[in-house]
């Protein structure tokens, strides 16, 4: 936010964990009330015409403070299944922006507006040639991009590591594996790569995080393999990228599986439930999709139909109109 020239005001906050821990008592009894008080006070000083909240435990104190000051609230739900924070915030929201029409069933339909999910336009300007060049890979061979999110995904990392000898026989791989200190996945993957024959070793690149080069990676990739969080799903749909999703089991409301199944129903992805997945079945699924160029094209086209390229503009229009309505 500061880099964008937008003032940033921190508050205390806490979260409700879905398991027993003393932190729940501390957060609910101390941090959340403190955050509501801080938000209420800061909103009085700032004097906004509207509060926009995108879910998560950090948003609730601000929404509560806005409601106490009778400031209009707009929330945005990115996923198919809303989380607890947005379900609570929706009770006081003037309008509810949703990414998918199906999500409106979880809220008051009269207050819902289908906007889609905003997308970073710079990702559309990626260069296929730059993608291969930056990672020293062969542009004549197929490439898949494996991602488990910013911190990586331990189970996906291990499956891909075990699959490398067979997988690299059919495709090159850029693997965003995270750098979680508790799992040791990066070191383990590096060791697996080092043990490969030189011809295969040069077809695999593992990195902790992909930042500015993500657009180039997407432009170079023939297939994306990863979790089914809101960000990854939206990016693949916006860019018409075929995807193989491995939803995170146990996510709240099983939201990732719901995201993946929605795209699957539209014909835009392949879903591989993690509990039954093995290195062998992962290689088989990737090989089957890559071997059918027509299917790859079809998956991407069908996924693209779910995307709303003007989502940011739709949300901006909704915010301005709601603010005007709130002022009378």
C-alpha positions, 0 to 999 in steps of 0.5 A, a space after each residue: 500500500 505505501 508503495 502505491 501512495 495509499 495511507 496504511 493504518 494498522 489495527 489489532 486483530 485476531 482470528 477464530 481457529 477451527 480447533 481448540 487453542 488458548 489463542 482463540 480466547 485471547 483473540 476473541 476477548 482482547 485483540 478483536 475488541 481492541 481492533 474494533 475500537 481502533 477501527 471505529 476511532 480511525 474511521 472517525 478520523 478518516 471520514 470515508 464514504 464507504 468501507 470495502 472489505 474482501 474477507 479474512 479476519 482482519 476485515 471484521 473489526 473494520 466492518 464492525 467499526 463502519 457499521 457502528 458509524 453507519 458507514 456503508 459497507 461493500 464486501 467482495 467474495 472471491 471464492 465459490 463458498 464464502 468464508 466465515 468473515 464474509 458471512 458475518 460481514 454480509 449481515 451489515 453490508 449494503 452490497 455484496 460483490 461475488 465472483 461467481 453467480 453460484 455464490 449468491 445462493 449463500 447471501 441475500 440475493 437482492 444485495 448481490 452483484 456479480 462482478 468477477 474477480 479483479 485481475 492484474 493486467 500485467 499478467 496478460 503482457 507476458 512473453 513466451 520467449 522471455 519465460 523460456 529464456 529466464 529459466 534456461 529451458 527449451 522453447 521447442 519442448 512442452 512446459 508445465 507450471 506447478 504452483 502451490 501458492 506463495 508458501 508452496 504445497 507440501 503434498 504437491 511438492 513431494 508428489 512432483 519430486 517423486 514423479 520427476 524421473 517419469 514426468 521429465 520424460 514428457 515435459 519440462 517443469 517450472 515448480 514454485 515450491 515455496 520455502 517453508 522452513 518446517 517441511 524442508 521441501 526446497 532442499 529435498 527437491 534440490 537433492 531429487 534434481 541433483 540425482 537425475 541424469 543430466 538430460 532430465 536435470 536440465 528440464 526442471 527448475 524449482 524456485 521458492 517464489 515467482 514474482 515479476 516473471 509470473 506473466 512470462 511463466 504463464 505465457 510459456 506454460 502449456 498447462 498449470 498444475 496447482 491448488 484451486 485457490 481464488 487467485 490461481 483459478 482466476 488467473 488461469 480462467 482470465 488467461 485461458 490456461 488449461 489447468 489440472 487442479 489439486 484442491 487443498 483438502 480440509 479448506 474451510 467449506 471445502 472452498 478449493 474443491 468447490 472452485 475446482 468443480 465449478 471450472 470442471 463443470 464448465 469444461 475448463 480443467 481436470 480435478 485430481 482429489 489429493 487423497 487418492 493421488 499418487 506420483 504415478 497417477 499425477 504423471 498419467 494425468 499430465 501425460 494424457 492432457 499434454 498428448 491431446 492438443 485439441 483438449 488443451 485448447 478446449 480446456 483453456 477456452 472453456 475456462 476463459 468463459 468464466 472470467 470477467 475481464 472488466 471485474 475491477 471496473 465493475 467493482 469500482 462502479 459498485 463502490 462509487 454508486 454505493 458511496 453516492 447512495 449512502 450520502 443520499 
